[in-house]
Amino acid sequence: MATTQLTASSVTVSARSLASFEGLRPSSVQLTSFGLVKLGRLRQNRFRGLVVKASAVVAPKFTSIKPLGDRVLVKVKEAEEKSEGGILLPSTAQSKPQGGEVVAVGEGRTVGKTKVDISIKTGAQVVYSKYAGTEVDFNDAKHLIVKEDDIVGILETDDIKDLKPLNDRVFIKVAEAEEKTAGGLLIAATTKEKPSIGTVIAAGPGPLDEEGNRRPLSITPGSTVLFSKYAGNDFKGKDGSDYIALRASDVMAILS
């Protein structure tokens, strides 16, 4: 009988917390000393917790996808296969894309008594939150159905420093890490602490209030700010600088 195996390097499974594979028949599971899981005769309820996520595949007979409400359909940009120096990257080293082209938008949403249209137009190049949305395979290409609020910003050029943030997000150029201690000792690159201070490059138009009106942000471009250390989406600019896009609520203070 055919078996299915999951390597321990990708999934950690304990004998007491095996979780459910949706759609698999309750055949059996055996746990070997080498960390392999084999489908066998264990009951299905022993698998509740382990989730295997895959892209939804749209059959070729469907020729279009129309997102609903405040959702946007994005054709995902392919992962870089080469480094800036032209070196081929193995698949494990290729960074997951965080951007793509908008190919369809929903009809918008209602806030209070106000109908709010989606501000993003088809054809726009956008950057979205790393773990947002639902992946869809359509027309032999990767797509993502994502809510408008999960779109970080619009990229009008091919350089991330020109990102135009949306809604309540701000775009910050991160300050460089200190290379010396207060006593003048050089700090090794591996021990440099990630800075949480930077300069605001651009700010979004602000969030919507309960009546559907924009509330401008109190943070303006040019401000030096202290932000939450693990918030937002990090980017590397063509100039080698570090940038971050995050919500205004993740900015803790303005420095002067």
Buried (B, 14 or more C-beta within 10 A) or exposed (E): EEEEEBEEEEEEBEEEEBBBBEEEEBBEBEBEEEBBBBBEEBEBEBBEEBEEEEEEEBEEEEEEBEBEEBBBBBBBBEEEEEEEEEEEEEEEEBEEBBBBBBBBBBEBBEBEEEEBEBBBEEEBBBBBBEEBBEBBEBEEEBBBBBBBBBBBBBBEEEEBBBBBBBBBBBBBBBBEEEEEEEEEEEEEEEEEEEBBBBBBBBBBBBBBEEEBEBEEBEBEEEBBBBBBEEBBBBBEBEEEBBBBBBBBEBBEEEEE
